[in-house]
Amino acid sequence: MWLRVQALILRQLYLYRRSLARVMEIFFWPVMSLAVWGFVSTYLQRVALPGAVVYLLGAIILWDVLYRSQQAITLSLTEEFWVKNILNLFIAPIRISELMLATCLVGIFKAVITTFFLGLLAYFLYSFNLLRVGPALVPFLIGLLLFGWAVGMLTMGLVLRFGHASEALIWGVPFLMQPISAVFYPVDTLPGWLRVVAYALPSTHVFEGLRASLSSGQVNGRIFLIMLALNLVYLIAGALFFGHMLRSVREQGRLARTGME
């Protein structure tokens, strides 16, 4: 099993070794986002809100963890459609669980690199130390990774079902959840009916916990338990949805048609 997983991981890493565009994708957009929001935060800090830089920069860096883990799953399989290699991939003696494990591990690798790089930039450009979050930082990162995988399986299932026409969902679904997750503001900023939806997302509890940790240095352990429970629910639901969509497109012959388009 691990030899097949290792082969899938190496296949992904070899693509990055020979593609400057792929390497830049890991750094370019996160850095641009950090730069824009960092300067906005600096301005707010100067004119009215001294604590804004801390909350916004922490949220930007952690949000990218969720986004990278989601992209690792969806793009790794979508690229197989783009290069018309999806049929070869499923003909190979590789289990779906092994494929998903390999893509998740690649997602961890990309998320760790991006988080470390953004943390250094934030420290040198804006004097923001991500380690101020304290011991809660690791559970927060794990929670966002798990939720990103669940969202990735959901979006990949939709791409399998609806084909190339739904590829915009790869980038659209995470940003659809961003305002509901209260990334840049407290949950009580949202309308009352939308707060119910927000609290049903693990990401909301992560960013609420982040703000609590940065402001008081303490985080209620209840947040971690809720975050973990919700992540388990979403991971199981995402895996079941992805498995159902994959079986459906195989039975209906859509996988072959989509792979050859």
Backbone hydrogen bonds, N-H to C=O, Kabsch-Sander energy under -0.5 kcal/mol:
donor,donor_aa,acceptor,acceptor_aa,energy
5,V,1,M,-2.3
6,Q,2,W,-2.7
7,A,3,L,-2.1
8,L,4,R,-2.1
9,I,5,V,-2.3
10,L,6,Q,-2.8
11,R,7,A,-2.1
12,Q,8,L,-1.7
13,L,9,I,-2.4
14,Y,10,L,-2.7
15,L,11,R,-1.1
16,Y,12,Q,-1.2
17,R,13,L,-1.7
18,R,14,Y,-1.2
19,S,16,Y,-0.8
23,V,19,S,-1.6
24,M,20,L,-2.7
25,E,21,A,-1.5
26,I,22,R,-0.9
26,I,23,V,-0.8
27,F,23,V,-0.9
28,F,24,M,-4.2
31,V,27,F,-2.3
32,M,28,F,-2.5
33,S,29,W,-2.4
34,L,30,P,-2.5
35,A,31,V,-2.7
36,V,32,M,-2.4
37,W,33,S,-2.3
38,G,34,L,-2.2
39,F,35,A,-2.2
40,V,36,V,-2.0
41,S,37,W,-2.5
42,T,38,G,-2.2
43,Y,39,F,-2.1
44,L,40,V,-2.5
45,Q,41,S,-2.4
46,R,42,T,-1.7
47,V,43,Y,-2.2
48,A,44,L,-2.4
49,L,44,L,-3.2
52,A,49,L,-1.5
55,Y,51,G,-1.6
56,L,52,A,-2.7
57,L,53,V,-1.7
58,G,54,V,-1.7
59,A,55,Y,-2.1
60,I,56,L,-2.5
61,I,57,L,-2.1
62,L,58,G,-2.1
63,W,59,A,-2.6
64,D,60,I,-1.5
65,V,61,I,-0.7
65,V,62,L,-0.8
66,L,62,L,-1.2
67,Y,63,W,-2.2
68,R,64,D,-2.6
69,S,65,V,-2.1
70,Q,66,L,-2.1
71,Q,67,Y,-2.5
72,A,68,R,-2.1
73,I,69,S,-1.0
74,T,70,Q,-2.0
75,L,71,Q,-2.5
76,S,71,Q,-0.6
76,S,72,A,-0.9
77,L,73,I,-1.4
78,T,74,T,-2.6
79,E,75,L,-2.6
81,F,77,L,-1.1
82,W,78,T,-2.2
83,V,79,E,-2.2
84,K,81,F,-1.2
85,N,80,E,-3.1
86,I,80,E,-1.1
89,L,85,N,-2.0
90,F,86,I,-1.9
91,I,87,L,-1.7
92,A,88,N,-1.5
94,I,92,A,-2.8
99,L,95,R,-2.0
100,M,96,I,-2.7
101,L,97,S,-2.2
102,A,98,E,-2.3
103,T,99,L,-2.2
104,C,100,M,-2.3
105,L,101,L,-2.2
106,V,102,A,-2.2
107,G,103,T,-2.1
108,I,104,C,-2.1
109,F,105,L,-2.2
110,K,106,V,-2.5
111,A,107,G,-2.6
112,V,108,I,-2.7
113,I,109,F,-2.0
114,T,110,K,-2.5
115,T,111,A,-2.7
116,F,112,V,-2.5
117,F,113,I,-2.4
118,L,114,T,-2.9
119,G,115,T,-2.4
120,L,116,F,-2.0
121,L,117,F,-2.3
122,A,118,L,-2.8
123,Y,119,G,-1.7
124,F,120,L,-2.4
125,L,121,L,-3.0
126,Y,122,A,-1.7
127,S,123,Y,-1.0
128,F,122,A,-2.0
129,N,127,S,-0.6
130,L,128,F,-0.7
132,R,129,N,-2.0
133,V,130,L,-1.8
134,G,131,L,-1.4
136,A,133,V,-0.6
137,L,134,G,-2.1
138,V,135,P,-0.7
140,F,136,A,-2.1
141,L,137,L,-2.5
142,I,138,V,-2.5
143,G,139,P,-2.6
144,L,140,F,-2.1
145,L,141,L,-2.3
146,L,142,I,-2.5
147,F,143,G,-2.1
148,G,144,L,-2.4
149,W,145,L,-2.1
150,A,146,L,-2.0
151,V,147,F,-2.6
152,G,148,G,-2.3
153,M,149,W,-2.3
154,L,150,A,-1.8
155,T,151,V,-2.7
156,M,152,G,-2.4
157,G,153,M,-1.9
158,L,154,L,-1.8
159,V,155,T,-2.1
160,L,156,M,-2.4
161,R,157,G,-2.0
162,F,158,L,-2.9
163,G,159,V,-2.0
165,A,162,F,-0.6
166,S,163,G,-1.8
167,E,164,H,-1.7
169,L,166,S,-1.8
170,I,167,E,-1.6
171,W,168,A,-0.7
172,G,168,A,-2.3
173,V,169,L,-2.2
175,F,171,W,-0.9
176,L,172,G,-1.7
177,M,173,V,-1.6
178,Q,174,P,-0.9
181,S,177,M,-2.2
182,A,179,P,-0.9
183,V,178,Q,-1.1
189,T,186,P,-1.5
190,L,187,V,-2.0
194,L,191,P,-0.6
195,R,191,P,-1.4
196,V,192,G,-0.8
197,V,193,W,-0.7
198,A,194,L,-2.4
199,Y,195,R,-2.7
200,A,196,V,-0.5
200,A,197,V,-0.9
201,L,198,A,-1.8
204,T,201,L,-0.6
205,H,201,L,-1.0
206,V,202,P,-1.6
207,F,203,S,-2.2
208,E,204,T,-2.3
209,G,205,H,-2.1
210,L,206,V,-2.2
211,R,207,F,-2.0
212,A,208,E,-2.0
213,S,209,G,-2.5
214,L,210,L,-2.5
215,S,211,R,-1.9
216,S,212,A,-2.4
217,G,212,A,-0.7
217,G,213,S,-1.3
218,Q,212,A,-0.8
223,I,220,N,-1.8
224,F,220,N,-0.6
225,L,221,G,-1.6
226,I,222,R,-2.3
227,M,223,I,-2.6
228,L,224,F,-2.6
229,A,225,L,-2.5
230,L,226,I,-2.6
231,N,227,M,-2.2
232,L,228,L,-2.2
233,V,229,A,-1.9
234,Y,230,L,-2.6
235,L,231,N,-2.8
236,I,232,L,-2.2
237,A,233,V,-2.4
238,G,234,Y,-2.9
239,A,235,L,-2.5
240,L,236,I,-2.4
241,F,237,A,-2.4
242,F,238,G,-2.7
243,G,239,A,-2.6
244,H,240,L,-2.4
245,M,241,F,-2.6
246,L,242,F,-2.4
247,R,243,G,-2.3
248,S,244,H,-2.3
249,V,245,M,-2.5
250,R,246,L,-1.9
251,E,247,R,-2.4
252,Q,248,S,-2.0
253,G,249,V,-0.5
253,G,250,R,-0.8
254,R,249,V,-1.5
255,L,249,V,-1.4
257,R,253,G,-1.4
258,T,254,R,-3.2
259,G,255,L,-2.3
260,M,256,A,-1.2
261,E,257,R,-0.9
261,E,258,T,-0.6
